[in-house]
């Protein structure tokens, strides 16, 4: 979560921001390799939304939609 917290403390490029959120997602997925991320599904959904926002600012429609799809997937997991 340190990587995510750093983003709010300084200015990073879109690519660096995406990398930080992706790193946080990867860590959580590795910790819960069985796919049962529990209440962290909310965090993962949020991180994917932030990644989508960065891609949107870069005018990268394909990756924006991919990140939004993943965000929705984890939002549904969190809701159940």
Buried (B, 14 or more C-beta within 10 A) or exposed (E): EEBBEEBEEEEBEBEBBBBBBBBBBEBBEEEBEEEEBEEBBBBBBBBBBBBBBBBBEBEBEEBBEBBBEBBEBBBEBBEE
